[in-house]
Amino acid sequence: MAKRQVFFSFEYNKDSWRASQVRNMGKVDSNSTFSDNDWEEVKEKSDAKIKEWINDQLAKRSCLVVLVGSTTSSRKWVNYEIEKAYELNKGIVGIHVHKLKNQNGDQVSKGSNPFYNFLIGKNKERLSKYVTCFDSSYSSSQYVYDDIKNNIEQLIEDAISNKPPRE
């Protein structure tokens, strides 16, 4: 099976270390991973330029992978990326990364499901009803890492195969 091109969405300031662990697992196409310098450069742009960059990147990808830390669900750009991925009919999946240690060896509290606040369709159902938000049952950072590494490809495939309903 070919590695998928995905777009990783995460809260840069708090979770870039955790996100880099997942991005560097070697489980997705290397075009899916941007260097931290690329992220830094994008952050400095105007809102219109950031949206343009996100739209361009998402258009090339088959799936949005939201790496969920303690406060990810309240982040403006993460929410924009989820909305845009839904609009573009991309696969969408969440992976809780709060139990991965950061550069200081710290874990953080679990954040809320970022898909819960999105209402879709004429019945205004919650996106979280359709989108998996994987949370490892392990508590040790190394076991959580291994659990994500062992499951991420299937999570991505499932997200692509089981997209939220469109109306």
C-alpha positions in Angstrom: 0.0 0.0 0.0 1.4 3.4 -1.0 1.9 5.9 1.8 -0.8 8.6 1.8 -0.2 12.3 1.5 -1.9 13.9 4.5 -2.1 17.3 6.0 -1.2 17.4 9.7 -3.1 20.0 11.8 -2.0 20.8 15.3 -1.4 23.7 17.7 2.1 24.8 16.8 3.2 26.5 20.0 2.2 23.8 22.4 2.3 20.6 20.3 5.0 21.0 17.6 7.3 18.6 19.5 4.6 16.0 19.8 3.5 16.5 16.2 7.0 16.1 14.9 7.2 12.7 16.6 4.1 11.6 14.7 5.1 13.3 11.4 8.5 11.5 11.5 7.1 8.0 12.1 7.6 7.3 8.4 4.0 6.1 8.0 2.8 8.8 5.5 4.2 10.2 2.3 7.2 12.4 2.9 5.5 15.2 1.1 3.1 15.3 4.0 5.7 16.5 6.4 7.0 20.1 6.5 10.0 21.2 8.3 9.5 23.3 11.4 11.0 26.2 9.4 8.1 25.9 6.9 5.6 26.1 9.7 7.3 29.1 11.2 7.3 30.9 7.8 3.6 30.3 7.3 2.8 31.5 10.8 4.2 34.9 9.9 1.9 35.6 7.0 -1.4 37.5 6.9 -4.6 35.6 7.5 -5.4 35.7 3.8 -2.0 34.2 2.9 -2.4 31.5 5.7 -5.8 30.5 4.3 -4.4 30.4 0.8 -1.5 28.2 2.0 -3.8 25.8 3.9 -6.2 25.6 1.0 -3.4 24.8 -1.4 -1.9 22.1 0.9 -5.2 20.5 1.7 -6.2 20.3 -2.0 -3.1 18.1 -2.6 -3.8 15.7 0.3 -6.2 12.8 0.7 -6.7 13.2 4.5 -6.6 15.7 7.3 -4.9 14.3 10.4 -5.6 16.5 13.5 -3.1 15.9 16.2 -5.1 16.8 19.4 -3.3 18.3 22.3 -4.7 19.9 25.4 -6.1 23.1 23.8 -6.2 22.2 20.1 -10.0 22.3 19.7 -10.0 26.1 20.4 -7.4 27.0 17.8 -8.5 29.2 15.0 -6.4 27.6 12.3 -7.1 24.0 13.3 -10.8 24.8 13.1 -10.3 26.4 9.7 -8.4 23.3 8.5 -11.2 21.0 9.7 -13.9 23.1 8.1 -11.9 23.3 4.8 -11.2 19.5 4.8 -14.9 18.8 5.2 -15.7 21.3 2.4 -13.2 19.6 0.1 -14.6 16.1 1.0 -11.2 14.9 2.4 -10.8 12.1 4.9 -10.6 13.5 8.4 -9.2 11.8 11.5 -8.0 13.0 15.0 -5.2 11.5 17.1 -4.8 12.5 20.7 -1.2 13.3 21.3 -1.4 14.7 24.9 0.3 11.6 26.3 3.4 11.9 24.1 6.1 13.7 26.0 7.3 17.1 24.8 10.9 18.3 24.7 10.8 18.7 28.5 9.5 15.2 29.1 6.1 16.5 30.0 2.7 15.0 29.2 -0.4 17.3 29.3 -4.1 16.9 30.0 -6.4 15.5 27.4 -8.0 18.1 25.1 -11.6 18.1 24.0 -12.6 16.5 20.7 -12.1 19.2 18.0 -14.8 17.8 15.8 -17.6 18.1 18.4 -18.3 21.8 17.7 -18.8 21.4 13.9 -22.4 20.9 12.9 -23.0 19.3 9.4 -25.9 18.7 7.1 -29.4 19.9 7.3 -29.9 17.9 10.5 -26.9 19.7 12.1 -25.3 16.6 13.3 -22.0 16.8 15.1 -19.0 16.0 12.9 -17.6 14.0 15.9 -20.4 11.5 15.2 -18.6 10.6 12.0 -14.9 11.3 12.6 -12.7 9.1 14.7 -10.6 10.7 17.4 -8.1 8.0 18.3 -6.9 8.0 22.0 -4.4 5.4 23.0 -5.3 3.4 26.0 -1.7 3.4 27.2 -0.3 6.0 29.5 3.4 5.6 28.9 4.7 8.0 26.2 6.7 5.2 24.5 3.7 2.9 24.4 1.4 5.7 23.2 4.0 6.4 20.4 4.1 2.7 19.4 0.2 2.6 19.5 -0.1 5.6 17.2 2.6 4.2 14.9 0.9 0.8 14.7 -2.5 2.4 13.9 -2.0 5.6 12.0 -2.1 4.1 8.5 -5.3 2.2 9.2 -6.9 5.3 10.8 -6.0 7.3 7.7 -7.4 4.6 5.4 -10.6 4.4 7.4 -11.0 8.2 7.4 -10.7 8.2 3.6 -13.1 5.3 3.1 -15.7 6.6 5.6 -16.0 10.3 5.0 -18.7 12.3 6.8 -22.0 12.5 4.8 -22.4 15.3 2.4 -25.7 17.1 1.6 
